[in-house]
Amino acid sequence: MTQPQLRPVPHPAPAAPPRDAGQVVLVVRDLVVTTLIGIYDYEHVKPQRLRLNLELALAPDDPAPWTHAALVETASRIVTEGHTNLLECLAERLAAALLSPNRVLTALIRLEKLDAFEECEAVGVEIVRAA
């Protein structure tokens, strides 16, 4: 019996939170950074690749508190600062920093470990937080 051909399936975009008419949403898709993350001993010394997807819903008719460049730089810096045990903790830290400007209404954050298991493309966590 022949084995079926497996084809890579593109990962779906994060599920967006509800939006109001006129709302601006800043989006960062598939930002890949290398960092120390995980609870196992080897994860404290061997960096891993993380894929970040971010969506920040901004107040309508208000100047954006973030530029795309600042969003990428800030997210990259936070994710690569030292070691973090859990993706959930890292996502919460990132949400707190991104929501700090008063004009950000909601933040959707998806973090995925790309090299955790050979059997799958990625494992991760997705959160939505409101200001």
N, C-alpha and C positions, 0 to 999 in steps of 0.2 A: 504494500500500500504506500502510495507516495505521500509525502508530507505536504500540507498546504503551505503556500507561499505567504509569509507574514509581511505585511507592508506597514511601514511606519505611519502612525496616525498623528496628525498635528494636534498639539494640545489645545484645548478650548480656551478662549479668552475668559478671564475672570467674570463671574456673574456680577453685573453692575448693580449698585444700589439704586433705588428709585430716584428719578431726577425730575426737577421742575423745569417748565418752559423758561428759556432764557438763561439757564444755568450753564456755566462754562466748566468743562472737565479737563484737567491736565492729565495726560496719559504717558506713561513710560512702559514700553513693552520689551520683554525679553532682555533686560539688562543682566549680564552675567558677571559676577564678581567671585573672587577666590577668598575664602576666609576659614577660620578655625571654628567649627561648630560640631557639637555632639557630646554625648555622655561617655562614650567609650574612650579608653586610654589612648588608642591610636588617633582618635579624632582631636585630641589635645595638641598633637604635634604634626599631623598631616592635613594641610589645607584641602578644602573641598570647594567645588564650584557650586554657587547658588544662582538660580535664575529669579529675578525680581520682576514682578508686574505690579504697577502702581496706578491708581486712579484717584485724583483729588477733585472733589466737587466743590466749586467755589460759589460764593454768594453772587446772585445775578447783578449785573451792572456795577460791579465793584472791581477795582484794579486787582489783578492777580498778585497774591502774596508770594508766589513762586514763579520763577522762570523754569523752563525745561532744564537748562544747564545747572541751575542751583538745585533743582530736585534730584537730578542724577548725581551731582557731587555730594549732596547731603546724604542721600540714601547709601551711596557707596562708602562714604566715610563711616557712617553708623554701623553698617553691616561688617566692616572690616576692622573695627576697633576691638582688639583683644579677642578672647575666646568666649563663646556663648554655649551653654549646654543645650538649650531647646529652641527650635524654630519658633515656637509659640512666644517665648520670652523676647526673642529678637523682633518678631512682628509687632509686639506690643510696644517695645522701645521705639521702633520706627514710627508707629502710629502716633505716639505721644509727641515726637519731634515734628512730624509733618502737620499735625493738627494745631500746633501752637500758634500760628498766625490766626487771628480771630476770624478772618474771612474764609477759612477752609471749613466747609460744612461737614463733609464726610471723607473718609479715606478708605479705599479698598486696597488691601495689601496681600499679595500672594508671594510666598517664598517657597522655592523648591530646591531640594538637594538633587543635583544631576547625576552624581556618581555613587549614590548610596547602595543600589542594588543592580546587578547585571540584568535581572529579569524585567526591569521596567525603565522607562525613560526618566522618571523623576518621582520623588515623594515629597510631600510638603504640607503647607498649611495656608489657609486663606482666611482673613478676617476683614470685617467692615466695622469701622468705628466712627462715631459722630462726635462733633465738638460739643 
